[in-house]
């Protein structure tokens, strides 16, 4: 964060947050120099962030350990927590990749099948730009790191929209923990892995 003057969740400072009642507003420069403003409305979250911010030090996310010493929460801590919670080897990047993949598939599904290869490629570019904006990345980084390539390949060969529609209902009914869009993408990725 110091070297390139950019910040992420684990490196945010107290100055990057404003709290007003139940509203929490984060403002910071992220990777690639992109400026982010993220507003969340949740009273419980606002109270947690406020208590963390009010601890001594510049780091936004920190806590008091059993001895009463202030401890920073870093990326490794977040990933360790996710692994413990999920019982699997997941990291924050896996969740970003899942979000990017679902957003790309959802966007491509909503804009439908194109008539020409040129139009198809243009729509893929448009979808990647939309996902990049939502994730706060550049389109190049988004495409390379946060969207599963099989989703883009299936759209380019014309099969994605129909295949998502086919698998959505059965997966959604089988696993009520996912949104319909997430269930469709999961079923699609599973079908691709089977061959």
C-alpha positions in Angstrom: 0.0 0.0 0.0 2.8 2.4 0.9 4.9 1.8 -2.2 2.2 2.3 -4.8 -0.1 4.4 -2.7 -3.1 2.1 -3.4 -5.2 0.3 -0.8 -7.4 -2.8 -0.5 -9.6 -4.1 2.2 -6.8 -5.3 4.5 -4.7 -2.1 4.1 -7.4 0.6 4.5 -6.7 3.4 7.0 -9.0 5.2 9.4 -9.1 8.2 7.0 -10.7 6.0 4.3 -14.0 5.6 6.1 -16.8 7.9 7.1 -19.6 6.6 9.3 -22.9 8.4 9.7 -25.5 6.4 11.6 -25.9 3.1 9.8 -24.2 4.4 6.7 -20.5 3.4 6.1 -18.7 5.1 3.2 -15.3 3.9 2.1 -13.2 6.2 -0.2 -9.8 5.1 -1.3 -7.4 4.6 -4.3 -7.2 0.9 -5.2 -5.1 -1.0 -7.6 -4.2 0.7 -10.9 -4.8 4.0 -9.3 -8.6 3.6 -9.5 -10.5 5.7 -7.0 -13.4 3.9 -5.2 -16.4 5.1 -3.2 -18.4 2.3 -1.7 -21.4 3.0 0.5 -23.0 0.4 2.7 -26.0 0.7 5.0 -26.1 -1.6 7.9 -26.3 -0.5 11.5 -24.4 -3.6 12.9 -21.6 -3.2 10.3 -21.4 0.5 11.1 -20.9 -0.2 14.8 -18.2 -2.8 14.1 -16.3 -0.5 11.8 -16.7 2.4 14.2 -15.3 0.4 17.1 -12.4 -0.8 14.9 -11.6 2.7 13.6 -11.7 4.1 17.2 -8.8 1.9 18.3 -5.4 3.5 18.4 -3.4 3.4 15.2 -4.0 4.3 11.5 -5.1 0.8 10.3 -8.9 0.7 9.9 -9.4 -3.0 10.6 -7.9 -4.1 13.9 -8.9 -5.6 17.2 -7.9 -6.0 20.8 -6.3 -9.4 21.6 -6.8 -11.2 24.9 -3.9 -9.2 26.4 -5.5 -5.9 25.4 -3.0 -5.2 22.6 -4.1 -3.8 19.3 -3.7 -6.2 16.4 -4.1 -5.4 12.7 -6.2 -7.5 10.5 -4.3 -8.3 7.3 -5.0 -10.2 4.1 -3.6 -13.4 5.6 -6.0 -13.1 8.5 -9.0 -12.6 6.1 -7.9 -15.7 4.1 -7.4 -17.8 7.2 -10.9 -16.8 8.4 -12.4 -17.7 5.0 -10.7 -21.1 5.1 -11.9 -21.8 8.6 -15.4 -20.8 7.8 -15.7 -22.7 4.5 -13.7 -25.7 5.6 -11.9 -25.5 2.2 -8.9 -23.8 0.7 -10.7 -20.6 -0.3 -9.2 -17.1 -0.4 -10.7 -13.6 -0.9 -9.5 -13.9 -4.5 -11.7 -17.0 -5.0 -14.8 -15.0 -4.0 -13.8 -12.1 -6.3 -13.4 -14.6 -9.1 -16.8 -16.2 -8.4 -18.4 -12.7 -8.3 -16.7 -11.7 -11.6 -17.7 -15.0 -13.3 -21.3 -14.8 -12.2 -21.6 -11.1 -13.2 -20.1 -11.8 -16.6 -22.4 -14.8 -17.2 -25.4 -12.8 -16.0 -24.5 -9.8 -18.2 -23.9 -12.0 -21.3 -27.1 -13.9 -20.6 -29.1 -10.7 -20.3 -27.7 -9.1 -23.6 -28.5 -12.4 -25.4 -27.0 -14.1 -28.5 -25.4 -11.9 -31.1 -25.9 -12.3 -34.9 -22.2 -12.0 -35.9 -18.8 -12.8 -34.5 -17.9 -9.1 -34.5 -21.0 -8.3 -32.5 -20.3 -11.3 -30.2 -16.8 -10.0 -29.4 -18.1 -6.5 -28.9 -20.7 -7.9 -26.3 -17.9 -9.8 -24.5 -15.9 -6.6 -24.3 -19.0 -4.8 -23.0 -19.6 -7.4 -20.4 -16.0 -7.4 -19.2 -16.1 -3.6 -18.9 -19.3 -3.8 -16.8 -17.8 -6.5 -14.5 -14.5 -4.5 -14.2 -16.5 -1.5 -13.1 -18.3 -3.5 -10.5 -15.2 -5.1 -9.1 -13.1 -2.0 -9.4 -10.5 -3.4 -11.8 -9.3 -2.6 -15.3 -11.0 -4.7 -18.0 -7.6 -6.4 -18.8 -7.1 -7.5 -15.2 -10.8 -8.5 -14.8 -10.7 -10.7 -17.9 -7.4 -12.3 -17.0 -8.0 -12.9 -13.3 -11.7 -12.6 -12.3 -13.8 -14.2 -15.0 -13.6 -17.9 -15.7 -12.5 -18.3 -19.3 -15.0 -21.1 -20.1 -17.8 -18.6 -19.6 -16.4 -16.3 -22.3 -15.5 -19.2 -24.6 -19.1 -20.6 -24.4 -20.5 -17.2 -25.2 -18.1 -16.8 -28.2 -19.2 -20.2 -29.5 -22.8 -19.3 -29.0 -23.7 -21.9 -26.4 -23.7 -20.0 -23.1 -27.1 -18.4 -23.1 -29.0 -21.6 -23.9 -26.9 -23.7 -21.6 -27.4 -21.3 -18.7 -31.2 -21.5 -19.2 -31.1 -25.3 -19.4 -29.2 -25.8 -16.1 -30.5 -23.0 -14.0 -33.7 -24.4 -12.7 -32.4 -27.8 -11.6 -29.4 -26.5 -9.8 -31.4 -23.7 -8.2 -33.9 -26.2 -6.8 -31.1 -28.5 -5.6 -29.2 -25.8 -3.7 -31.4 -23.1 -2.2 -28.3 -21.3 -0.8 -27.5 -19.8 -4.2 -29.2 -17.1 -6.2 -30.7 -18.3 -9.5 -27.9 -16.7 -11.4 -25.2 -18.3 -9.2 -26.9 -21.7 -9.4 -27.0 -21.4 -13.2 -23.3 -20.5 -13.4 -22.3 -23.3 -11.0 -24.2 -25.9 -12.9 -22.7 -24.6 -16.2 -19.2 -24.8 -14.8 -19.8 -28.3 -13.4 -21.1 -29.5 -16.8 -18.0 -28.0 -18.5 -15.7 -29.8 -16.1 -17.4 -33.2 -16.9 -16.5 -32.7 -20.6 
